[in-house]
Amino acid sequence: MREFIVEADGGSRGNPGPAGYGAVVSDAATGQTLREAAEYIGVATNNVAEYRGLLAGLRAAHELDPDATVRVRMDSKLVVEQMSGRWKIKHPAMKPLAAEAARIFPPGRVTYEWIPRERNKHADRLANEAMDAGAKGEQWSESSSTAELDTATTTAPAEPPGDATAGAAQVRDALAAGRAATPATGSGPDPVPPSAREATSVADGEGREAAQTEADAPTDRHGGAVRPAAAADARAARAVAAGGAGTADAGAQAVEAEDSADGRTPKPGATAAQADGRAAQADGRAAQAGADARAAKTVAAPGWAPADLGAPATFVLLRHGETPLTPQKRFSGSGGTDPSLSDTGREQAERAAALLARRGTIQAVVSSPLARTRETAGIVAARLGLDVEIEDGLRETDFGAWEGLTFAEVRERHPDDLNAWLASPDAEPTGGGESFAATAERIAVTRDKLIAAHQGRTVLLVTHVTPIKTFVRLALGAPPESLFRMELSAASLSAVAYYADGNASVRLLNDTSHLR
């Protein structure tokens, strides 16, 4: 079931006087504006105009998805209290409007929240545009509206994010020069000949995506289909192994370490023997993968979930900002020096906080216990006026003796352990680190705990690369190899919604629009 935010406002220049309303419908998980409405309504009071704005917003939401739940946010205390049933409606002009608003969605599907006027600027601007048009003898036109731009409401980027490392470099340069950052152009990892069938290896987990091999299948931008887990795991393992097959050295080079230069999980190449080994391991994980697949059997595209499940628990997943280890491309998990944010990382956290404050949908903030996540969460929570809850289960994978090393240094010092780690999610880093399989088990337990604690709420989880990718993988019922196909930049936003019947919907992945 989708959840919408409806923001509505109305105004009258004279009260009563020339009046108009504005309404905005946005996606509760992503903050993306889905529909705008505004109209000049002639002479009316402020309150009547506000009710007309509410009606327009609810109708627009109903047209988008009649089975959705809706959170109405208005700066009219009167409308919010009356529609919530706490105040009586006495004015004869408002009674039929309130009754009509109550009939658009079934009882219990709409909730009402009062917000300060400064947080309702988009709808307010639309109402003023409508009144301005009316003063000219015209009606408001969506095509000529600038309300969204004027109020800096964030929408989904028109193009995919650029190279994460280049963007981070731009932020660092901008901070040093005392100016705003500009989008990166053309910077990135060194090209790798396609014939080598290998990706550039980067090993610090804090910022850049390795170039994919020519054998890598592109990810479906709509999320693709969920496959039955047991047989699909085996097929995926064989396909990945075959696609990256070559020399053992090529396989070793076709990776980058987790929580490394841009957070792209290492992607292993493989020998034929490793391919068979992976297939056997995949078949052996059928029970666990089957549970994941059942949890994702409905791919929760908008409106596909049943209508009687109530609002989902929505986790907005924020990766922490950069640390000093980011440009050095070093392993940085939960067993190392626990670095704090760099100046760039704090700037990234501030930008994420500004975006989330504009969206206004976060109801709680939960953070990993590590310093970089606690600092990021603190910056965001201060902006939102919320407290930070610490959850140990959100910590990053422990990379053991590899903490603080580059990928090249690990390959030189611990080649056998590294090869085993690349070949299997069950292998641990040198020195008793945590395997990706163990991380997945921990995240699944943490996920279930947080869902139970936050049913029907939108919660910000401030965490790390491996946990976020694991949340997404489990929601999709995808095999472990899917971790190798995701990019996750510092301070990026992702979102997953969880429904009462166990289904899950991945709503957003690696949104970095607020950093550009």
Secondary structure, DSSP 8 states (H G I E B T S, - for coil): --EEEEEEEEEESSSSEEEEEEEEEEETTT--EEEEEEEEEEEE-HHHHHHHHHHHHHHHHHHH-TT-EEEEEES-HHHHHHHTTSS----TTTHHHHHHHHHHS-TTSEEEEE--GGG-HHHHHHHHHHHHHHHTT----GGG--HHHHTT-----SS----HHHHHHHHHHHHHHTS------S--S----GGG-------SSEE------TT-----TT------HHHHHHHHHHHHHHHTBS-HHHHHHS---TTEETS------B-HHHHHHHHHHHHHTHHHHHHHHHHTSS---TT-S-TTS-S-EEEEEEE----TTTTTTB---SSS------HHHHHHHHHHHHHHHHH----EEEE-SSHHHHHHHHHHHHHHT--EEE-GGG-----GGGTT-BHHHHHHH-HHHHHHHHH-TT---TTT---HHHHHHHHHHHHHHHHHHTTT-EEEEEE-HHHHHHHHHHHHT--GGGGGG----TT-EEEEEE-TTS-EEEEEEEE-GGG-
